[in-house]
Structures are given as C-alpha cells and as structure tokens.
Amino acid sequence: MRKRADHEPGYVLHTYPYKETSLIVEAFSRRHGRVSLLARGARRPRSAMRGVLLAFHPLRLSWSGSAELSNLITAEWGGALQPLAGRGLMCGFYLNELILRLLPREDPHEALFDAYAEALARLSAAQSFPAVLRSFEKRLLAELGYAPLLDREALSGEPIEASGSYVYEPDRGPVRASHGDLLVSGRTLLDLAADDYSRSETRDEARYLMRALIGQRLHGQVLHTRSVLMELNEL
C-alpha cells in the first residue's frame, strides 16, 4: 500500500548512507510516527536536502511510497531552535535512541511527538537535563502502555507515603519494604509523579528507577548513548 504525506512536521532521528549519493533517514513525524525515508541524491554537494536533514531541528517533510521505505520528496525548515551542544547534545542523542529502539514504525503518537519537541526546546535552553530526561522517559513509557505506578502502593492501593520506603517491582509497581532490589523512597515516587526533581536524592533515585524500567522494555538491547551519559552523571 502506497502512502503520501505532505509538509508533515517531523524530526530526523538518524541517517546513514545508501549507495553512493543517497541517505536512509529515520524520522519521527507527528501524524505517522517513526518512518524510514530514502533521500535520493541527498549526499551530493548541490543537493537541496544536504544541509537540511539535521537532527534536533523542526522540519516539514513530504514523502510517498510503501510503509517499509518511502521516497523523501522534500525537506524544509519548520522553525528555528538553538543548536544543542555539550551535555544537551548527548541528551538529545539519548532521546533519539530511545525512540528508535522502543517506538514501532508507522505507529502515530502525537502526544509523544509534542513531548519530544518540548524536550528539545528545554535542552536547547539548557534547563535541568535530568528533569528533561526523566519527564520524557515517563511519557514514553506511558505512550507505550507501561506508565509507571507512582502514587499508590501496588498491593494495597494505599497512597504512597513520603516517609515510606518501597521496593519497585517493574511488573507491578511500588511495594512497601525496607530492603530489596530497586529500593526507592516514597518522597522520590511522589516527586517523580509531580516532575519535581529539585532534591538531589530524588534525581539519583529517579535515574536509578527509570533506568531499570526502560531497561525492561529494551529486552537486552544496549543503548550506546547511555554509557556516555552515565559518565556525565546525567542518566
């Protein structure tokens, strides 16, 4: 089945060479989800797409073809964004890798697309990187149907107590306990639910918890950006 999209809002997640002069573009679009596009001749010096198919910049993409691989017709700037740099750049690569690894092709997630655009804007503005990452990870899990339980105890359904201690069981949620694997405080769970990362303890425990929950969904896949970010103490 052939599909066509015109001036679709999107972002480049990754590109790699195809034959001598072309590129395969993995893109995240608002109404079509993650798509693979063949940009014919995009590596030629005079190609109109050569300087446009860049990550982290809002684009307007037009394409036509099959669901497996469509032909990219045009790529145009869709807005202006301060280029990412330093740790913000690595965080952006991490977000892209999460989408590439976890989001199926041709599976629209307009709310996640908007969350991604917001995350890039916050990274561009050099806002708190841990807060940006945790917020996006949480939204991604929710969009995939695995929203983490954060406000109540998994077994009893009782509200989480800030002074309590909980073991987080990935398949169920937090269980009241004083020791065990994936131990987090009630305060951290409530802060995570409210996207409040002002406490250093919350940032540390939330990073540890979200790493485990994301890892479960990856089923053994390795995130190449994670090791770099771990060295930078951001993930």
Secondary structure, DSSP 8 states (H G I E B T S, - for coil): --EEEEEEEEEEEEEEEETTTEEEEEEEETTTEEEEEEETTTTSTT-TTTTT--BTS-EEEEEEE-SS-EEEEEEEE--------HHHHHHHHHHHHHHHHHS-BT---HHHHHHHHHHHHHHHTT--HHHHHHHHHHHHHHHTT-----SB-TTT--B--TT-EEEEETTTEEEE-SSSSSEEEHHHHHHHHTT---SHHHHHHHHHHHHHHHHHHHTT---HHHHHHHHTT--
